[in-house]
Structures are given as structure tokens and as C-alpha cells.
Amino acid sequence: MEIKKPNFIIIGSAKCGTSTLATTLYHHPDCCFSQPKEVEFFNNDNNYSRGWEWYQQAFAHYNGEPVIGEATPSYSNRFSHSETAQRIYQFNPDMKLVYIVRDPYQKYISVWRMLARAKDPIAVRGIDYFFENHPRSEAIQKTCCYFYQLEAYKAFFPDSAILILFMEELSLNAEQLYNRLFRFLGLEPSKVNMDYQLRENSSEVYVSHNYWKRLQHSKMRPLVKKVLPASLIQFAFKVFGGKRLYVPREELNLKNSQTFNRIVTDDALAFLEMCGKQSDYWQFLSKPKEY
């Protein structure tokens, strides 16, 4: 069967629930979700140069599903990959884009904790050392500037092609959030069991066992999706999916917190206004700021 080109992409943001959305969409029978979840095609020059012949391998399990897509959070890293939005548009000008975000300060902490769990040599020395010395620190800070990130996409795509979701709403009213997502993609909500709700890549999950990784990338995964109920897959993930490590939460010191606020605050306010949210929707915006 000829593989159709993807018609939607979850473009980010990292550590904001992209894996949870991807897992839910993967279990929908009318959605062909990429294997692996993060294809890294449009933001990676080497992958992109290989063209559709390389990209379509991530959808080799396609079986006529009307909705086809992937989730690569790095697609909303405009600072490091400025050409991504244009490449996606040139590939499919009718592409639907999903952008899920959270409190920018909480996102930054979550990114640091992820890298610390992965034993990044700079991240393991603490969040302030990471903020001040990591070679990607500026790029990571800019991924917390959601208005800045979306500007790149709005230059090519109409507002109707972009769905913005908030991770905070995923916790408060997941059913409502998923109904919006399904309507946007043209999927029937009743065809997927919402009871299992895997929260992948939570703050404690460090790494999957090798045999779980092999299953995730094997040709058997589509068969597992069809044969096993989602609740059993969830149980298997809890038992076999990964080992858990805990990284204590740290806060930026006053100096670095002020720097972060100067970089992010105006962007966050513009983004919330664009989305019709109150200016104090995120906690970091309601805290007193000393410059």
C-alpha cells in the first residue's frame, strides 16, 4: 500500500505533554502515528536531505488510516532550527499543527531535570550551573518563549491550521482537551479508550529497558496495538517500560530567575493574550519580580 504523507504534526513543546498526546493518538484506530514518536526530519539537515524516501519509513505500518502524523518537540526550537516551519509548509501546506505548552518556568525546570537524569555532565551540577554554563542554555530558554516559536509557523500557516493546548488543562479536564484535539484532527473520540491515560516521560521515568525499546521500534508494535487492549499495554509499560530515578527539584537563584523572567515574561504575556488567557494564568507571572 502506498504510504500517504503525514497530515498533522505535534510540533512541541518539549516536556509539556507531547508524549501523552502521542500515546493517546497512537491507540486511535484511525490514526497512523509514526514509529518512533520523534522522527527528527524537518529540523535535522542530514535526515531532511534524504527526502520522503527516508521519512516514510517512520510510517511503514500505514494501513489506510485517514489521519497520519508524528511528534517532534524540537520542531519548536526556532533558535536552533530556524528553517523547520518553512520545510514543513513546503512538504505539506495543508499540514495541521498541534502545539502544547505549560508554565514556561516549570518547563525549564523539567528540561533540566530530564537532562540531569540522563547524566548530562553540566546538568548534574545543579540547575544554576546548568543555566549559566550549558552550551544549549540560551536555546532551551528560547523554547520557553512560545509566542516567538509560533511566529515562525504563523508566517506560513493560517490560525485555523494551528491548535494550541495547555498542559495545565490536561490535568484539570483531560476529556475536554482530547475532544478538542480529536475534532481538530477529524477523529471520532468514542473510538479510543480514554481510561488508560498513560503519562509517559513523567518527571520520574529515566530510561526504558532495552527490550521495551526494541518493541517500541519493531514491526510488532502495530500488531500489539490491534490485538491487545490499551489497559493491558498500560500495565505492561508500568511493569516493563522503564526504571525510575528521582532528581530533587531545584529552583533558580534570584539572579538567574530574574534573567529568565526578563527573557520570557513579555513573550508569555503576548502568548496568553493571543490565546485569550488571563495575564496571571501561569504562576511565574504572578510572582513579584525584582529587576
Secondary structure, 3 states (H helix, E strand, C coil): CCCCCCCEEEEECCCCCHHHHHHHHHCCCCEEECCCCCCCCCCCHHHHHCHHHHHHHHHCCCCCCCEEEEECHHHHCCCCCCCHHHHHHHHCCCCEEEEEECCHHHHHHHHHHHHHHCCCCCHHHCHHHHHHHCCCHHHHHHHCCHHHHHHHHHCCCCHHHEEEEEHHHHHHCHHHHHHHHHHHHCCCHHHCCCCCCCCCCCCCEEEECHHHHHHHHCCCHHHHHHHCCHHHHHHHHHHHHEEECCCCCCCCCHHHHHHHHHHHHHHHHHHHHHCCCCCCCCHHHHCCCCC
